[in-house]
Amino acid sequence: MQARLNQNLMEAIERIEKARIAVDRHRIVRIIAVSKYSTKEEIAALYACGQRAFGENKVQDLKEKSQLLESLPLEWHFIGSLQNNKINALLSLNPFMLQSLHSLELAEQLQKRLQKENKTLQTLLQINSAKEESKSGFMPEIAFDMYLRIQESCPNLKLCGLMSIGAHTDNQIEIQKSFETTQKIFESLQNKGAEVLSMGMSGDFELAIACGSNCVRLGSTLFK
Ligand SMILES: *Cc1c(COP(=O)(O)O)cnc(C)c1O
């Protein structure tokens, strides 16, 4: 298993590097290994290959896997749609980052809880860049203002940038457009402290990197 995962990781790194060097020799692109369909043994094996950052989209799964793998210095990213009634459970796990801040209400609820516990949480604002009903996130038109508003009113949420999922289609032009929409918002926020642009999954990460991504979330291509 370890040899297979190592091979997958090396192939992904090679493809990322190729895509990155084509557009930007100075950017560093991070990999979040999305382990939502993977076992703790697979996560431990990928860790042994050098991977540190992992992503889960359900609080219960994050809890189980992070506790089972407690002895490893893993960096956990929450990438799913967080419901208000799971806020306490998520915060008690002290994740490295919440990549999917999708509403003002959620921001305010998190702020309340974080303030009470005297904690902070690194966060990315999720953008619904293709305006899909099936996805959560802020609409592109309001994202800039919301970023500043949350930065001001929720000081315990440390906004570090943006996250978006590419348009759900096979049409490369549409996917590219959705990435470019998020890229523009990210660029407008760079002098407001936005550093992370999390875009790209197994099927579209090279295109995402061409559109400025510096953080790709890879599941199926790493754990196949
Ligand atoms: C599942 C998931 C991924 C990884 O998807 P793959 O296509 O398996 O690489 C990335 N981001 C989010 C938000 C996800 O839910």
PDBQT file of the ligand as one rigid body, heavy atoms in Angstrom, charges set to zero:
ROOT
HETATM    1  C1  LIG A 301     -13.896  15.480  -1.811  1.00  0.00    +0.000 C 
HETATM    2  C2  LIG A 301     -13.376  16.844  -1.900  1.00  0.00    +0.000 A 
HETATM    3  C3  LIG A 301     -12.151  17.106  -2.541  1.00  0.00    +0.000 A 
HETATM    4  C4  LIG A 301     -11.307  16.028  -3.222  1.00  0.00    +0.000 C 
HETATM    5  O1  LIG A 301     -11.969  15.535  -4.356  1.00  0.00    +0.000 OA
HETATM    6  P1  LIG A 301     -11.213  14.537  -5.383  1.00  0.00    +0.000 P 
HETATM    7  O2  LIG A 301     -11.953  14.751  -6.653  1.00  0.00    +0.000 OA
HETATM    8  O3  LIG A 301     -11.370  13.176  -4.819  1.00  0.00    +0.000 OA
HETATM    9  O4  LIG A 301      -9.808  14.976  -5.473  1.00  0.00    +0.000 OA
HETATM   10  C5  LIG A 301     -11.709  18.414  -2.544  1.00  0.00    +0.000 A 
HETATM   11  N1  LIG A 301     -12.403  19.420  -1.974  1.00  0.00    +0.000 NA
HETATM   12  C6  LIG A 301     -13.581  19.204  -1.354  1.00  0.00    +0.000 A 
HETATM   13  C7  LIG A 301     -14.292  20.354  -0.733  1.00  0.00    +0.000 C 
HETATM   14  C8  LIG A 301     -14.098  17.918  -1.306  1.00  0.00    +0.000 A 
HETATM   15  O5  LIG A 301     -15.284  17.711  -0.685  1.00  0.00    +0.000 OA
ENDROOT
TORSDOF 0
